[in-house]
Structures are given as C-alpha cells and as structure tokens.
Amino acid sequence: MRFFINKLILFLSSLAAVIGLLFLFWILITLMIKGIDSINWHIFTNDLVDNGLRNLLIGQFILAIIAVLIGVPIGLVAGIYLQEYSFGSKYAEFIRNLSDVMMSAPSIVIGTFIYAVVVNPVGHMNGWAGAIALAIMMIPIVVRTTDDMLGLVPKELREAGVAIGAPKYKVIFDIILKAAKVGIMTGFLLAFARIVGETAPLLFTSGNSEYFTLNLNEEYPSLTVAIYNLATMPNENLVKIAWAGAFLLTLFVLIINLIGRFIVKERVK
C-alpha cells in the first residue's frame, strides 16, 4: 500500500511539474515570437512619444540603480547587525520575522504606502517615490541574504581575527564579508532582478512619461508601467511596442538570474 501511494504521489508531482513547465514554455515562446518580431532599431533610438522605448529603458534603469543605492547599504548594514551584533536577541528575531513578512508582502501594498507618505504630500507622482518603493522591496531580500550568508562563515575565522588583535569592525569587513561576498553578491543580483521587473509599486508612485527626462521630481518614464498601459491600447503598433518591451525586460531579468547562478556554481566548484 505504501509503495502504491509513493508511486501515485510521485506521478502526480511529476505531472504537476510537467504542466507547469508547459505553461512556462508557452509563455516564453509566445513572448519570443511576438517580441522579436516587434523589435527594430527605431525602438532603441526614439522615445515613447515617437513609438520608441529609449526613454523607458533609461528611466527603468535609473530607478533601479537609485533603489540599489538606497536599499543595498541599508540591507547590508541590517544583515551585519543581525548576525554579528544582535547575539540572538528577541529584537533580532523580530527583525528577521519582519523581513520575511516584507519579502512576501504584495508589491501593490508597498506602492500604495509610498503613495500615502511620499506622493500624496507632494501632490503629484515623481521618480523619487518610485525609487523608494523599489528600494523598500529590495531591503528585506538583502537583509535576509546577508544574514544567512554571514551565518555560514565559520566561527573560526572570527576567532582568528580577534586572536591577532583586529577590532571587530575590521574582522567583519576584512575577513567575514570577504568570505561571504559571493553569496551576498548573488543575493544583490536576485534582488535587483526582482525590482527591475516590478510594475505595481510604480503605478501610484513614479507613474510614466512619454518623454525623456532625468528630473526625478516629476513623473518618470518606466518600462514596466508603459508595458502595462500599452498592452491595453487598441492601436496594434502600440501593442507591438509593449511586446518588444516585455521581451527585452524578460531577457534582461533572465541574464541577471543566470549570472547569479553562475556565480554560485563557480563558488561551489
């Protein structure tokens, strides 16, 4: 009886995995066919107002980079504190649990929160609000990754640093972080890959602009929001632009994930 149940569960699990992969390949193949067919040089040299994606690609990249500059230092320092200075306190456990909750929080909730505390007081959507929303999404991932990777560093390395008379901050930055840098960097890349493809946090924060701009105090061009808007347009050319943007975004996220996995693989070797 147990043998039969084991085979049944194995079959159902395999069937579910195959069905999931079929849907995934269906989505990817459809995206490749429609996306590649819609890509041309005009898209990279013109802004959305001229049926191009240049301002959207640059705007999305700038928002993501600002989010990294805000989120990575905060998450890194918080992760160091949890592993090296908290000493297993209840406060540290509360931060870890809060970080886990934030990682699973719907991105639209973060967007509406930033709208309430940043956009609403100013009176209009702006690029800073979008970057802050993405940074908030990034922080818990960086915190958890840093905490876990530092926890894997053998305590003998810490003891060796203390034994030679190095202060604790030197031990952390010169020994422990260097030992865990591959895992931490992989976490950074995965966090970046997540935020660069987010739409919901930007709908109510940065909005979207059809024109090229570097002024973060006004509505800011965003590729993900533009894809969301263009995909519902009755104009076939605009829908093609949305397909092209979706393909480029998927390709970029895929490359980042592959880089992260390659780093981990090389570290294991």
Secondary structure, 3 states (H helix, E strand, C coil): CHHHHHHHHHHHHHHHHHHHHHHHHHHHHHHHHHHHHHCCHHHHHCCHHHCCCHHHHHHHHHHHHHHHHHHHHHHHHHHHHHHHHCCCCHHHHHHHHHHHHHHHCCHHHHHHHHHHHHHHHHCCCCHHHHHHHHHHHHHHHHHHHHHHHHHCCCHHHHHHHHHCCCCHHHHHHHHHHHHCHHHHHHHHHHHHHHHHCCCHHHHCCCCCCCCCCCCCCCCCCCHHHHHHHHCCCCCHHHHHHHHHHHHHHHHHHHHHHHHHHHHHHHHHC
